[in-house]
Structures are given as structure tokens and as C-alpha cells.
Amino acid sequence: MSEGLGARRQKPPAVVAELGRPETPEETSARKAENSRKYRANKTINNLWLSLIVCVAVVIVIVLLVPRDNTSHLQTVDYRSVASSAQAAFPVPVASPDLPATYSANAAEIRTSGSGSTAIPYWYIGFTTPSGAYLGLEQAVSTASTGNIDDWVAQQVHNTAAIDVTTIDGIQWTVYDNRQTANDVGNASYALTTQSGASTYVLLGTASTEEFDQVASAITTNIQAQPATAEVSQ
């Protein structure tokens, strides 16, 4: 008897379909190494996706849970008090509109446009309107020694062209509406200008037409009280 009954016949190597023959030991080793590489690569990609999902989830939780302060952080200015103080240095009645509490001011001061003997002084108030938009009130004083007031107005409205006139509380205002233009007009998206005696007024900003009309109406008395001439100390 050539071998014992317990001896088992060795199974022949499996034929690989792609090769049409059994793999060599080198090919088997290479295949296993490639499978291991692909497995590790897939694990890395899966881990990256998992990490990304976790990060996005954390951001969403922070956005939802952390309280946010939507109020304006601009300092509120008591423009009426500042106007009372500025009146001593201004040769004509200073505009200080009586507006609802839904309007707030973040600036109120006397400014100067230009320099030297032809400088043009003007009173400025920067308002935040009920809609959260900006509306600036400017009141310039022209005298025999100051610069060209028309040039000052053109500068404030960014050299844009007037499109209309409107009457508010008996005062005629020139209208500049640049809301649809693609040009850079700064804060002069919309503006109203008028002149009374020695004072020239400019209202400009991004507020609604109704808010402009309300501010214009609120300074009607001041406009009507302007003297014909004024002298500014240089």
C-alpha cells in the first residue's frame, strides 16, 4: 500500500479566470497587497466623510443654540442736545427735527467742506430710520465768502442728475433717485435738496421715500425760519 488510508489528496490550485491559470505566489502576494491598499483607501475616505458630517453637525448646533444680538452696535447720539450746543457756533437756526422714537441718530456735528476762506460749514445728523436704513440730514450755510454752494450740493449727491421736484408741507424739494443705477453713488441712493435764505439742505441715504418725506416734513419750520443772509466766522 503506497500511502495510509488517512492520507488525503492535496487540492490543486484554483484557476484564476482573468489569467486562465492558477496564480503564482508572487501574483497572489501582489493581489492581496492591492486589496489591502484599496481597503485602507476606502477607510480613509469614509473617515473623511464622517469627520465632515460631524463638523457640519457641530456648526449647525452652534448656530442654533448660541444667542445672537441683532441690535445695532452704533452708539446713539442725542442729536437734539448736540444741536442746542452747535447753535452757538452756527449763524442760522440749526435743523433739529422732532421725529418718532423709531428714528435714532449715530452722529450729529458741524462739518466743513473744503478749506481756507471758501470752506463751506454744514450741520450734519446721521439717522437710522424705522426700516433700519440710513438717512443723512445736511444743512450748509452760504455767505459772500464761502465756496460755490451748487458745487457742494453736486458733491453730496455724487454728481448725479435731478429727476423731478416734489412739494412737502409747502416746501419744494429737488429729487435725485439713483436706486436703479449701476454706478457707485455712495450713500446718495436717494436724495432731496432745497434752499431757503442762507441755508441749503440735503437729505440723502438709502431710506424709503416715505421716511424721506417724514424727515423733510419735520424740518419745515426750520426751513421757513432761515434768514436771507448769514455771516460765518472764519
C-alpha positions as CSV (number, residue, x, y, z in Angstrom):
1,M,0.0,0.0,0.0
2,S,1.7,3.2,-1.2
3,E,0.1,5.5,1.4
4,G,-2.1,5.1,4.5
5,L,-5.8,5.3,4.4
6,G,-5.7,8.6,6.3
7,A,-3.7,10.4,3.6
8,R,-5.7,13.0,1.7
9,R,-5.1,14.1,-1.8
10,Q,-3.9,17.8,-2.0
11,K,-6.4,20.2,-3.7
12,P,-4.9,21.7,-6.9
13,P,-4.5,25.5,-7.1
14,A,-7.6,27.3,-8.3
15,V,-7.6,28.7,-11.8
16,V,-8.0,32.5,-12.0
17,A,-10.4,33.4,-14.7
18,E,-8.6,36.5,-15.8
19,L,-5.3,34.6,-16.1
20,G,-6.7,31.2,-17.4
21,R,-4.3,29.5,-15.0
22,P,-3.5,29.4,-11.3
23,E,-1.8,32.4,-9.7
24,T,1.8,32.3,-9.0
25,P,2.9,33.0,-5.4
26,E,4.1,36.5,-6.5
27,E,0.8,37.3,-8.1
28,T,-1.1,36.1,-5.0
29,S,1.0,38.3,-2.8
30,A,0.5,41.3,-5.2
31,R,-3.3,40.8,-5.3
32,K,-3.5,40.7,-1.5
33,A,-1.4,43.8,-1.2
34,E,-3.6,45.7,-3.7
35,N,-6.8,44.6,-1.8
36,S,-5.3,45.8,1.4
37,R,-4.4,49.1,-0.2
38,K,-7.9,49.6,-1.5
39,Y,-9.4,48.8,1.9
40,R,-7.2,51.3,3.6
41,A,-8.1,54.0,1.0
42,N,-11.8,53.3,1.4
43,K,-11.4,53.5,5.2
44,T,-9.6,56.9,4.8
45,I,-12.4,58.3,2.5
46,N,-15.1,57.1,4.8
47,N,-13.4,58.6,7.8
48,L,-13.0,61.9,6.0
49,W,-16.8,62.0,5.1
50,L,-17.6,61.0,8.7
51,S,-15.4,63.8,10.0
52,L,-17.0,66.3,7.6
53,I,-20.5,65.3,8.7
54,V,-19.6,65.7,12.4
55,C,-18.1,69.2,11.7
56,V,-21.2,70.3,9.9
57,A,-23.4,69.0,12.7
58,V,-21.4,70.9,15.3
59,V,-21.7,74.1,13.3
60,I,-25.4,73.7,13.0
61,V,-25.7,73.1,16.7
62,I,-23.7,76.2,17.5
63,V,-25.7,78.4,15.1
64,L,-29.0,77.1,16.6
65,L,-28.0,77.3,20.2
66,V,-25.7,80.4,20.5
67,P,-27.8,83.5,21.1
68,R,-27.3,86.3,18.6
69,D,-27.6,90.0,19.2
70,N,-29.4,91.6,16.2
71,T,-29.5,95.1,17.6
72,S,-27.3,97.9,16.2
73,H,-24.0,98.4,17.9
74,L,-23.7,102.0,16.7
75,Q,-23.6,104.5,19.5
76,T,-26.8,106.5,19.8
77,V,-26.4,110.3,19.9
78,D,-28.8,112.8,21.5
79,Y,-28.8,115.0,18.4
80,R,-31.2,117.5,19.9
81,S,-28.8,118.2,22.7
82,V,-25.9,118.4,20.3
83,A,-27.9,120.8,18.1
84,S,-28.5,123.1,21.1
85,S,-24.8,123.2,21.7
86,A,-23.9,123.7,18.0
87,Q,-26.4,126.6,17.6
88,A,-23.9,128.9,19.4
89,A,-21.4,128.3,16.6
90,F,-23.8,128.3,13.7
91,P,-25.1,131.6,12.2
92,V,-28.6,130.3,11.3
93,P,-31.2,128.2,13.1
94,V,-29.9,124.6,13.2
95,A,-32.3,121.9,12.0
96,S,-33.3,119.5,14.8
97,P,-36.3,117.5,13.6
98,D,-38.8,116.2,16.0
99,L,-39.1,112.6,14.9
100,P,-40.6,109.4,16.4
101,A,-38.5,107.3,18.8
102,T,-38.2,104.8,16.0
103,Y,-35.6,107.1,14.5
104,S,-32.2,107.2,16.1
105,A,-29.1,109.2,15.4
106,N,-25.5,107.9,15.5
107,A,-23.8,111.2,14.5
108,A,-24.5,114.9,15.0
109,E,-21.9,117.5,14.3
110,I,-20.8,120.6,12.4
111,R,-18.6,119.7,9.4
112,T,-16.6,121.6,6.9
113,S,-16.4,121.0,3.2
114,G,-13.3,122.4,1.5
115,S,-10.6,124.6,3.2
116,G,-9.5,128.1,3.6
117,S,-11.7,131.2,3.2
118,T,-14.1,129.4,0.8
119,A,-14.8,126.5,3.1
120,I,-18.5,125.6,3.5
121,P,-19.6,124.7,7.0
122,Y,-22.6,122.4,7.4
123,W,-24.6,120.8,10.1
124,Y,-24.9,117.0,9.9
125,I,-27.2,114.4,11.5
126,G,-26.9,110.7,10.6
127,F,-30.2,108.8,11.2
128,T,-31.1,105.2,11.3
129,T,-34.7,105.0,10.2
130,P,-37.5,102.7,11.4
131,S,-36.7,100.4,8.5
132,G,-33.1,100.2,9.6
133,A,-31.9,102.3,6.6
134,Y,-29.6,105.3,6.6
135,L,-30.8,108.9,6.1
136,G,-28.4,111.8,6.5
137,L,-29.6,115.4,7.1
138,E,-27.1,118.2,5.9
139,Q,-27.7,121.9,6.3
140,A,-25.0,124.1,4.7
141,V,-24.6,127.9,5.1
142,S,-23.6,130.0,2.2
143,T,-22.2,133.5,2.6
144,A,-20.3,136.0,0.4
145,S,-17.0,134.4,1.4
146,T,-17.9,130.7,1.2
147,G,-17.4,128.5,-1.8
148,N,-20.0,127.7,-4.5
149,I,-23.0,126.1,-2.8
150,D,-24.1,124.4,-6.0
151,D,-20.7,122.6,-6.2
152,W,-21.2,121.4,-2.6
153,V,-24.7,120.0,-3.4
154,A,-23.3,118.2,-6.5
155,Q,-20.6,116.7,-4.4
156,Q,-23.1,115.4,-1.8
157,V,-25.3,113.8,-4.4
158,H,-22.2,112.3,-6.2
159,N,-22.8,114.5,-9.3
160,T,-25.9,112.7,-10.2
161,A,-28.8,114.4,-12.1
162,A,-32.1,115.5,-10.6
163,I,-35.1,113.7,-12.0
164,D,-38.0,115.6,-10.5
165,V,-39.4,118.1,-8.0
166,T,-41.8,117.4,-5.2
167,T,-43.6,119.6,-2.6
168,I,-43.6,118.5,1.0
169,D,-45.5,120.7,3.5
170,G,-45.4,123.6,1.1
171,I,-41.6,123.3,0.5
172,Q,-40.4,122.5,-2.9
173,W,-37.6,119.8,-3.0
174,T,-35.5,118.7,-5.9
175,V,-35.4,114.9,-6.2
176,Y,-32.4,112.6,-7.0
177,D,-33.4,109.0,-7.4
178,N,-30.4,106.7,-8.1
179,R,-31.8,103.5,-6.7
180,Q,-31.8,101.7,-10.1
181,T,-28.3,102.9,-11.3
182,A,-25.4,100.5,-11.5
183,N,-23.0,103.4,-10.8
184,D,-21.3,103.9,-7.4
185,V,-23.3,106.7,-5.8
186,G,-22.2,106.1,-2.2
187,N,-25.0,106.9,0.2
188,A,-26.9,109.0,-2.3
189,S,-29.2,106.3,-3.5
190,Y,-32.0,108.8,-3.0
191,A,-31.7,112.5,-2.1
192,L,-33.8,115.6,-1.7
193,T,-32.4,119.1,-1.8
194,T,-33.9,122.6,-1.1
195,Q,-32.7,126.1,-0.4
196,S,-34.0,128.7,2.0
197,G,-32.3,132.0,2.6
198,A,-28.7,131.3,3.6
199,S,-29.2,127.6,4.2
200,T,-29.2,124.8,1.7
201,Y,-30.5,121.4,2.8
202,V,-29.6,117.9,1.5
203,L,-31.4,114.7,2.7
204,L,-29.7,111.6,1.3
205,G,-29.4,107.9,2.0
206,T,-31.0,104.5,1.5
207,A,-34.2,105.0,3.3
208,S,-37.7,104.7,1.8
209,T,-39.4,107.6,0.1
210,E,-41.9,107.8,3.0
211,E,-39.1,108.1,5.5
212,F,-37.5,110.9,3.5
213,D,-40.9,112.7,3.3
214,Q,-41.3,112.4,7.1
215,V,-37.9,113.9,7.9
216,A,-38.4,116.6,5.3
217,S,-41.8,117.5,6.8
218,A,-40.2,117.5,10.3
219,I,-37.8,120.4,9.3
220,T,-40.4,122.5,7.5
221,T,-40.5,125.1,10.4
222,N,-36.7,125.3,10.5
223,I,-36.6,125.9,6.7
224,Q,-39.2,128.7,6.9
225,A,-37.2,130.3,9.8
226,Q,-34.0,130.8,7.8
227,P,-32.6,134.4,7.4
228,A,-31.9,135.8,4.0
229,T,-28.2,136.2,4.7
230,A,-25.6,135.0,7.2
231,E,-22.0,135.5,8.1
232,V,-19.8,132.7,9.1
233,S,-16.7,133.3,11.3
234,Q,-13.6,132.1,9.5
